[in-house]
Amino acid sequence: MTVKDPELMAIFEKRVLLKKVCRKCGALNPMDAIKCRRCRSRNLRPKKVK
């Protein structure tokens, strides 16, 4: 699916792509997270974007 509209693309990036993934439990967290919401681990990485 390709999104042409820049406003829709910004919403798409924020809701789907701009996340952090916990390396311990795999939970998705917001980009500004410091600790995991599920297991409280500090071992987070940015979500891989293709």
C-alpha distance matrix in Angstrom:
0.0 3.8 6.6 9.8 12.3 14.2 15.5 12.3 11.2 14.7 14.5 11.3 13.2 16.4 15.4 13.3 14.1 17.6 19.6 22.6 23.2 26.8 28.2 30.8 29.0 25.2 24.7 22.1 23.9 23.4 23.4 27.0 28.3 31.4 32.1 30.0 29.9 30.7 33.2 34.3 33.8 33.4 31.6 28.1 25.5 22.2 19.0 17.8 14.7 13.2
3.8 0.0 3.8 6.4 9.4 11.2 13.1 10.5 9.0 12.7 13.4 10.7 12.3 15.7 15.6 13.9 14.1 17.3 19.9 23.0 24.2 27.9 29.4 32.2 30.7 26.9 26.3 23.3 24.7 23.6 23.1 26.6 28.4 31.5 32.6 30.9 31.0 32.2 34.6 35.3 34.7 34.0 32.2 28.5 25.8 22.3 19.5 18.2 14.7 13.3
6.6 3.8 0.0 3.8 5.8 7.7 9.4 6.9 6.0 9.8 10.6 8.7 10.7 13.7 14.0 13.2 13.6 16.3 19.2 22.6 24.3 28.0 29.9 32.7 31.2 27.4 26.4 23.1 23.9 22.3 21.9 25.1 27.2 30.5 31.8 30.3 30.2 31.8 34.4 34.8 34.5 33.6 32.2 28.4 25.9 22.2 19.8 19.1 15.6 15.0
9.8 6.4 3.8 0.0 3.8 6.3 8.9 7.8 7.3 10.7 12.2 11.3 12.9 15.8 16.6 16.3 16.4 18.6 21.8 25.3 27.3 31.0 32.9 35.8 34.5 30.8 29.6 26.2 26.7 24.8 24.0 26.9 29.4 32.7 34.3 33.1 33.1 34.9 37.5 37.6 37.3 36.1 34.9 31.0 28.4 24.6 22.5 21.7 18.1 17.5
12.3 9.4 5.8 3.8 0.0 3.9 5.5 5.4 6.2 8.8 10.2 10.5 12.3 14.4 15.5 16.1 16.5 18.1 21.4 25.0 27.3 31.0 33.3 36.0 34.6 31.0 29.5 25.9 25.9 23.6 23.0 25.6 28.2 31.6 33.4 32.4 32.1 34.2 36.9 36.8 36.8 35.6 34.7 30.9 28.5 24.8 23.0 22.8 19.4 19.5
14.2 11.2 7.7 6.3 3.9 0.0 3.8 5.5 4.9 6.2 8.7 9.7 10.4 12.3 14.2 15.1 14.9 15.8 19.4 22.9 25.5 29.2 31.5 34.4 33.3 29.8 28.2 24.5 24.1 21.4 20.4 22.7 25.7 28.9 31.0 30.4 30.3 32.7 35.2 34.8 34.7 33.2 32.4 28.6 26.2 22.4 21.2 21.1 17.9 18.5
15.5 13.1 9.4 8.9 5.5 3.8 0.0 3.8 5.4 5.2 6.4 8.7 10.0 10.9 12.5 14.2 14.8 15.3 18.6 22.2 25.0 28.5 31.1 33.8 32.4 29.1 27.1 23.3 22.7 19.9 19.4 21.4 24.2 27.7 29.6 29.0 28.5 31.0 33.8 33.3 33.6 32.3 31.9 28.1 26.2 22.5 21.3 21.9 19.1 20.2
12.3 10.5 6.9 7.8 5.4 5.5 3.8 0.0 3.8 5.4 5.1 6.1 8.6 10.0 10.5 11.8 12.9 14.2 17.3 21.0 23.3 26.9 29.5 32.0 30.4 26.9 25.0 21.4 21.3 18.9 18.9 21.4 23.8 27.4 28.9 27.8 27.1 29.3 32.2 32.1 32.4 31.4 30.8 27.0 25.1 21.5 19.7 20.3 17.4 18.3
11.2 9.0 6.0 7.3 6.2 4.9 5.4 3.8 0.0 3.8 5.4 4.9 6.1 8.6 9.9 10.2 10.4 11.9 15.2 18.8 21.2 24.9 27.1 29.9 28.6 25.1 23.5 19.9 19.9 17.6 17.0 19.8 22.3 25.6 27.3 26.3 26.2 28.3 30.9 30.8 30.7 29.4 28.5 24.7 22.4 18.7 17.0 17.1 14.1 15.0
14.7 12.7 9.8 10.7 8.8 6.2 5.2 5.4 3.8 0.0 3.8 5.4 5.2 6.2 8.7 10.0 9.9 10.2 13.6 17.2 20.0 23.6 26.1 28.8 27.7 24.4 22.5 18.7 18.0 15.3 14.5 16.8 19.6 23.0 24.9 24.3 24.2 26.7 29.2 28.7 28.7 27.3 26.8 23.0 21.0 17.3 16.3 17.1 14.5 16.3
14.5 13.4 10.6 12.2 10.2 8.7 6.4 5.1 5.4 3.8 0.0 3.8 5.5 5.2 6.1 8.4 9.7 10.1 12.9 16.6 19.2 22.6 25.5 27.8 26.2 23.0 20.8 17.1 16.5 14.0 14.1 16.5 18.8 22.4 23.9 22.9 22.3 24.6 27.5 27.3 27.7 26.7 26.4 22.6 21.1 17.7 16.3 17.6 15.5 17.4
11.3 10.7 8.7 11.3 10.5 9.7 8.7 6.1 4.9 5.4 3.8 0.0 3.8 5.5 5.3 5.7 7.2 9.0 11.6 15.3 17.4 21.0 23.5 26.0 24.4 20.9 19.1 15.5 15.7 13.9 14.0 17.1 19.0 22.5 23.6 22.2 21.8 23.8 26.5 26.7 26.8 26.0 25.2 21.4 19.5 16.1 14.0 14.9 12.6 14.1
13.2 12.3 10.7 12.9 12.3 10.4 10.0 8.6 6.1 5.2 5.5 3.8 0.0 3.8 5.6 5.5 4.8 5.9 9.1 12.7 15.2 18.9 21.3 24.0 22.9 19.5 17.9 14.2 14.1 12.0 11.3 14.4 16.6 19.9 21.4 20.4 20.5 22.7 25.1 24.9 24.6 23.4 22.5 18.7 16.5 12.9 11.3 12.3 10.0 12.3
16.4 15.7 13.7 15.8 14.4 12.3 10.9 10.0 8.6 6.2 5.2 5.5 3.8 0.0 3.8 5.8 6.1 5.2 7.9 11.6 14.4 17.8 20.6 23.1 21.9 18.8 16.6 12.8 11.8 9.2 9.0 11.7 13.9 17.4 19.0 18.2 18.0 20.5 23.0 22.6 22.7 21.6 21.2 17.5 16.0 12.7 11.8 13.8 12.4 15.2
15.4 15.6 14.0 16.6 15.5 14.2 12.5 10.5 9.9 8.7 6.1 5.3 5.6 3.8 0.0 3.8 6.4 6.8 8.0 11.7 13.8 17.0 20.0 22.1 20.3 17.1 14.7 11.1 10.9 9.2 10.3 13.2 14.5 18.1 18.9 17.4 16.7 18.7 21.7 21.8 22.2 21.7 21.4 17.7 16.6 13.7 12.0 14.2 13.1 15.7
13.3 13.9 13.2 16.3 16.1 15.1 14.2 11.8 10.2 10.0 8.4 5.7 5.5 5.8 3.8 0.0 3.8 6.1 7.1 10.6 12.0 15.5 18.1 20.4 18.6 15.2 13.4 10.0 10.9 10.1 10.9 14.4 15.3 18.6 19.2 17.3 17.1 18.6 21.2 21.7 21.7 21.2 20.2 16.6 14.9 11.9 9.4 11.0 10.0 12.3
14.1 14.1 13.6 16.4 16.5 14.9 14.8 12.9 10.4 9.9 9.7 7.2 4.8 6.1 6.4 3.8 0.0 3.8 5.8 9.0 10.9 14.6 16.8 19.6 18.6 15.0 13.9 10.5 11.0 10.1 9.4 13.2 14.5 17.4 18.5 17.1 17.7 19.4 21.5 21.6 21.0 20.0 18.6 14.8 12.6 9.1 6.8 8.1 6.8 9.7
17.6 17.3 16.3 18.6 18.1 15.8 15.3 14.2 11.9 10.2 10.1 9.0 5.9 5.2 6.8 6.1 3.8 0.0 3.8 7.1 10.1 13.6 16.1 18.9 18.2 15.1 13.5 9.9 9.2 7.3 5.9 9.5 11.3 14.3 15.8 15.1 15.8 18.1 20.0 19.5 19.0 17.6 16.7 12.9 11.0 7.6 6.9 9.3 8.9 12.4
19.6 19.9 19.2 21.8 21.4 19.4 18.6 17.3 15.2 13.6 12.9 11.6 9.1 7.9 8.0 7.1 5.8 3.8 0.0 3.8 6.6 10.0 12.8 15.3 14.5 11.5 9.9 6.3 5.7 5.1 4.8 8.5 8.9 11.8 12.7 11.5 12.4 14.4 16.3 16.0 15.5 14.5 13.6 9.9 8.7 6.1 5.5 9.0 10.1 13.6
22.6 23.0 22.6 25.3 25.0 22.9 22.2 21.0 18.8 17.2 16.6 15.3 12.7 11.6 11.7 10.6 9.0 7.1 3.8 0.0 3.8 6.7 9.4 12.1 11.9 9.4 8.3 5.8 5.0 6.0 5.4 8.2 7.5 9.4 10.0 8.9 10.7 12.6 13.7 13.2 12.1 11.0 9.9 6.1 5.4 4.3 5.3 9.0 11.3 14.9
23.2 24.2 24.3 27.3 27.3 25.5 25.0 23.3 21.2 20.0 19.2 17.4 15.2 14.4 13.8 12.0 10.9 10.1 6.6 3.8 0.0 3.8 6.3 8.9 8.5 5.7 5.7 4.8 6.2 8.8 9.1 11.6 9.9 11.0 10.4 8.3 10.4 11.0 11.8 12.2 10.8 10.6 8.7 5.6 5.4 6.1 5.8 9.0 12.1 15.2
26.8 27.9 28.0 31.0 31.0 29.2 28.5 26.9 24.9 23.6 22.6 21.0 18.9 17.8 17.0 15.5 14.6 13.6 10.0 6.7 3.8 0.0 3.8 5.4 5.7 4.7 5.4 6.7 7.6 10.7 11.4 12.9 10.2 10.3 8.6 6.2 9.0 8.9 8.6 9.3 7.4 7.9 6.1 4.6 6.5 8.8 9.4 12.3 15.6 18.6
28.2 29.4 29.9 32.9 33.3 31.5 31.1 29.5 27.1 26.1 25.5 23.5 21.3 20.6 20.0 18.1 16.8 16.1 12.8 9.4 6.3 3.8 0.0 3.8 6.0 5.7 8.2 10.0 11.3 14.2 14.3 15.9 13.4 12.8 11.1 9.3 12.4 11.7 10.4 11.3 8.4 8.9 5.8 5.8 7.0 10.1 10.6 12.5 16.2 18.8
30.8 32.2 32.7 35.8 36.0 34.4 33.8 32.0 29.9 28.8 27.8 26.0 24.0 23.1 22.1 20.4 19.6 18.9 15.3 12.1 8.9 5.4 3.8 0.0 3.8 6.1 8.4 11.2 12.5 15.9 16.7 17.8 14.7 13.8 11.2 9.0 11.6 9.9 7.9 9.6 7.1 9.1 7.0 8.3 10.5 13.5 13.9 16.0 19.6 22.1
29.0 30.7 31.2 34.5 34.6 33.3 32.4 30.4 28.6 27.7 26.2 24.4 22.9 21.9 20.3 18.6 18.6 18.2 14.5 11.9 8.5 5.7 6.0 3.8 0.0 3.8 5.7 9.3 11.2 15.0 16.5 17.9 14.8 14.7 11.9 8.7 10.2 7.8 7.0 9.8 8.7 11.2 9.8 10.0 11.9 14.2 13.8 16.1 19.4 21.9
25.2 26.9 27.4 30.8 31.0 29.8 29.1 26.9 25.1 24.4 23.0 20.9 19.5 18.8 17.1 15.2 15.0 15.1 11.5 9.4 5.7 4.7 5.7 6.1 3.8 0.0 3.8 6.6 9.4 13.0 14.3 16.5 13.9 14.6 12.5 9.3 10.7 9.2 9.6 11.8 10.7 12.3 10.4 9.2 10.0 11.5 10.4 12.7 15.8 18.2
24.7 26.3 26.4 29.6 29.5 28.2 27.1 25.0 23.5 22.5 20.8 19.1 17.9 16.6 14.7 13.4 13.9 13.5 9.9 8.3 5.7 5.4 8.2 8.4 5.7 3.8 0.0 3.8 6.4 10.2 12.3 14.3 11.7 13.0 10.9 7.3 7.6 6.8 8.6 10.5 10.5 12.0 11.2 9.5 10.8 11.7 10.7 13.7 16.3 19.1
22.1 23.3 23.1 26.2 25.9 24.5 23.3 21.4 19.9 18.7 17.1 15.5 14.2 12.8 11.1 10.0 10.5 9.9 6.3 5.8 4.8 6.7 10.0 11.2 9.3 6.6 3.8 0.0 3.8 7.0 9.2 11.7 9.9 12.1 11.0 8.1 8.3 9.1 11.3 12.2 12.3 12.9 12.2 9.4 9.9 9.6 8.4 11.8 13.9 16.9
23.9 24.7 23.9 26.7 25.9 24.1 22.7 21.3 19.9 18.0 16.5 15.7 14.1 11.8 10.9 10.9 11.0 9.2 5.7 5.0 6.2 7.6 11.3 12.5 11.2 9.4 6.4 3.8 0.0 3.8 6.5 8.2 6.3 9.0 8.5 6.5 6.7 9.0 11.2 11.0 11.4 11.3 11.5 8.6 9.7 9.4 9.5 13.3 15.2 18.6
23.4 23.6 22.3 24.8 23.6 21.4 19.9 18.9 17.6 15.3 14.0 13.9 12.0 9.2 9.2 10.1 10.1 7.3 5.1 6.0 8.8 10.7 14.2 15.9 15.0 13.0 10.2 7.0 3.8 0.0 3.8 5.5 5.4 9.1 10.0 9.3 9.2 12.3 14.5 13.5 14.0 13.1 13.7 10.5 10.9 9.6 10.2 13.9 15.1 18.7
23.4 23.1 21.9 24.0 23.0 20.4 19.4 18.9 17.0 14.5 14.1 14.0 11.3 9.0 10.3 10.9 9.4 5.9 4.8 5.4 9.1 11.4 14.3 16.7 16.5 14.3 12.3 9.2 6.5 3.8 0.0 3.8 5.6 8.6 10.7 10.9 12.0 15.0 16.5 15.1 14.8 13.0 13.1 9.7 9.3 7.4 9.1 12.4 13.5 17.2
27.0 26.6 25.1 26.9 25.6 22.7 21.4 21.4 19.8 16.8 16.5 17.1 14.4 11.7 13.2 14.4 13.2 9.5 8.5 8.2 11.6 12.9 15.9 17.8 17.9 16.5 14.3 11.7 8.2 5.5 3.8 0.0 3.8 6.6 9.4 10.8 11.8 15.2 16.5 14.3 14.4 12.2 13.4 10.6 11.2 10.3 12.5 15.9 17.1 20.9
28.3 28.4 27.2 29.4 28.2 25.7 24.2 23.8 22.3 19.6 18.8 19.0 16.6 13.9 14.5 15.3 14.5 11.3 8.9 7.5 9.9 10.2 13.4 14.7 14.8 13.9 11.7 9.9 6.3 5.4 5.6 3.8 0.0 3.8 5.7 7.1 8.3 11.7 12.7 10.5 10.8 9.1 10.7 8.4 10.2 10.4 12.6 16.2 18.1 21.9
31.4 31.5 30.5 32.7 31.6 28.9 27.7 27.4 25.6 23.0 22.4 22.5 19.9 17.4 18.1 18.6 17.4 14.3 11.8 9.4 11.0 10.3 12.8 13.8 14.7 14.6 13.0 12.1 9.0 9.1 8.6 6.6 3.8 0.0 3.8 6.9 9.2 12.1 12.0 9.0 8.7 6.2 8.6 7.6 10.2 11.6 14.3 17.7 20.1 23.8
32.1 32.6 31.8 34.3 33.4 31.0 29.6 28.9 27.3 24.9 23.9 23.6 21.4 19.0 18.9 19.2 18.5 15.8 12.7 10.0 10.4 8.6 11.1 11.2 11.9 12.5 10.9 11.0 8.5 10.0 10.7 9.4 5.7 3.8 0.0 3.8 6.4 8.8 8.3 5.2 5.5 4.6 7.5 7.4 10.8 12.8 15.0 18.4 21.1 24.7
30.0 30.9 30.3 33.1 32.4 30.4 29.0 27.8 26.3 24.3 22.9 22.2 20.4 18.2 17.4 17.3 17.1 15.1 11.5 8.9 8.3 6.2 9.3 9.0 8.7 9.3 7.3 8.1 6.5 9.3 10.9 10.8 7.1 6.9 3.8 0.0 3.8 5.5 5.7 4.5 5.3 6.3 7.8 7.2 10.5 12.3 13.6 17.1 19.9 23.3
29.9 31.0 30.2 33.1 32.1 30.3 28.5 27.1 26.2 24.2 22.3 21.8 20.5 18.0 16.7 17.1 17.7 15.8 12.4 10.7 10.4 9.0 12.4 11.6 10.2 10.7 7.6 8.3 6.7 9.2 12.0 11.8 8.3 9.2 6.4 3.8 0.0 3.8 6.2 5.8 8.3 9.9 11.6 10.8 13.6 14.8 15.4 19.1 21.5 24.8
30.7 32.2 31.8 34.9 34.2 32.7 31.0 29.3 28.3 26.7 24.6 23.8 22.7 20.5 18.7 18.6 19.4 18.1 14.4 12.6 11.0 8.9 11.7 9.9 7.8 9.2 6.8 9.1 9.0 12.3 15.0 15.2 11.7 12.1 8.8 5.5 3.8 0.0 3.8 5.9 8.2 11.0 12.1 11.9 14.8 16.4 16.6 19.9 22.6 25.6
33.2 34.6 34.4 37.5 36.9 35.2 33.8 32.2 30.9 29.2 27.5 26.5 25.1 23.0 21.7 21.2 21.5 20.0 16.3 13.7 11.8 8.6 10.4 7.9 7.0 9.6 8.6 11.3 11.2 14.5 16.5 16.5 12.7 12.0 8.3 5.7 6.2 3.8 0.0 3.9 5.5 9.0 10.2 11.2 14.5 16.9 17.6 20.7 23.8 26.8
34.3 35.3 34.8 37.6 36.8 34.8 33.3 32.1 30.8 28.7 27.3 26.7 24.9 22.6 21.8 21.7 21.6 19.5 16.0 13.2 12.2 9.3 11.3 9.6 9.8 11.8 10.5 12.2 11.0 13.5 15.1 14.3 10.5 9.0 5.2 4.5 5.8 5.9 3.9 0.0 3.8 6.5 9.0 10.2 13.9 16.3 17.7 21.1 24.1 27.4
33.8 34.7 34.5 37.3 36.8 34.7 33.6 32.4 30.7 28.7 27.7 26.8 24.6 22.7 22.2 21.7 21.0 19.0 15.5 12.1 10.8 7.4 8.4 7.1 8.7 10.7 10.5 12.3 11.4 14.0 14.8 14.4 10.8 8.7 5.5 5.3 8.3 8.2 5.5 3.8 0.0 3.8 5.5 7.7 11.4 14.4 16.1 19.1 22.4 25.6
33.4 34.0 33.6 36.1 35.6 33.2 32.3 31.4 29.4 27.3 26.7 26.0 23.4 21.6 21.7 21.2 20.0 17.6 14.5 11.0 10.6 7.9 8.9 9.1 11.2 12.3 12.0 12.9 11.3 13.1 13.0 12.2 9.1 6.2 4.6 6.3 9.9 11.0 9.0 6.5 3.8 0.0 3.8 5.9 9.5 12.6 15.0 18.0 21.2 24.5
31.6 32.2 32.2 34.9 34.7 32.4 31.9 30.8 28.5 26.8 26.4 25.2 22.5 21.2 21.4 20.2 18.6 16.7 13.6 9.9 8.7 6.1 5.8 7.0 9.8 10.4 11.2 12.2 11.5 13.7 13.1 13.4 10.7 8.6 7.5 7.8 11.6 12.1 10.2 9.0 5.5 3.8 0.0 3.8 7.0 10.6 12.8 15.3 18.7 21.8
28.1 28.5 28.4 31.0 30.9 28.6 28.1 27.0 24.7 23.0 22.6 21.4 18.7 17.5 17.7 16.6 14.8 12.9 9.9 6.1 5.6 4.6 5.8 8.3 10.0 9.2 9.5 9.4 8.6 10.5 9.7 10.6 8.4 7.6 7.4 7.2 10.8 11.9 11.2 10.2 7.7 5.9 3.8 0.0 3.8 7.0 9.3 12.1 15.3 18.6
25.5 25.8 25.9 28.4 28.5 26.2 26.2 25.1 22.4 21.0 21.1 19.5 16.5 16.0 16.6 14.9 12.6 11.0 8.7 5.4 5.4 6.5 7.0 10.5 11.9 10.0 10.8 9.9 9.7 10.9 9.3 11.2 10.2 10.2 10.8 10.5 13.6 14.8 14.5 13.9 11.4 9.5 7.0 3.8 0.0 3.8 6.4 8.7 12.0 15.2
22.2 22.3 22.2 24.6 24.8 22.4 22.5 21.5 18.7 17.3 17.7 16.1 12.9 12.7 13.7 11.9 9.1 7.6 6.1 4.3 6.1 8.8 10.1 13.5 14.2 11.5 11.7 9.6 9.4 9.6 7.4 10.3 10.4 11.6 12.8 12.3 14.8 16.4 16.9 16.3 14.4 12.6 10.6 7.0 3.8 0.0 3.8 6.3 8.9 12.4
19.0 19.5 19.8 22.5 23.0 21.2 21.3 19.7 17.0 16.3 16.3 14.0 11.3 11.8 12.0 9.4 6.8 6.9 5.5 5.3 5.8 9.4 10.6 13.9 13.8 10.4 10.7 8.4 9.5 10.2 9.1 12.5 12.6 14.3 15.0 13.6 15.4 16.6 17.6 17.7 16.1 15.0 12.8 9.3 6.4 3.8 0.0 3.8 6.4 9.8
17.8 18.2 19.1 21.7 22.8 21.1 21.9 20.3 17.1 17.1 17.6 14.9 12.3 13.8 14.2 11.0 8.1 9.3 9.0 9.0 9.0 12.3 12.5 16.0 16.1 12.7 13.7 11.8 13.3 13.9 12.4 15.9 16.2 17.7 18.4 17.1 19.1 19.9 20.7 21.1 19.1 18.0 15.3 12.1 8.7 6.3 3.8 0.0 3.8 6.6
14.7 14.7 15.6 18.1 19.4 17.9 19.1 17.4 14.1 14.5 15.5 12.6 10.0 12.4 13.1 10.0 6.8 8.9 10.1 11.3 12.1 15.6 16.2 19.6 19.4 15.8 16.3 13.9 15.2 15.1 13.5 17.1 18.1 20.1 21.1 19.9 21.5 22.6 23.8 24.1 22.4 21.2 18.7 15.3 12.0 8.9 6.4 3.8 0.0 3.8
13.2 13.3 15.0 17.5 19.5 18.5 20.2 18.3 15.0 16.3 17.4 14.1 12.3 15.2 15.7 12.3 9.7 12.4 13.6 14.9 15.2 18.6 18.8 22.1 21.9 18.2 19.1 16.9 18.6 18.7 17.2 20.9 21.9 23.8 24.7 23.3 24.8 25.6 26.8 27.4 25.6 24.5 21.8 18.6 15.2 12.4 9.8 6.6 3.8 0.0
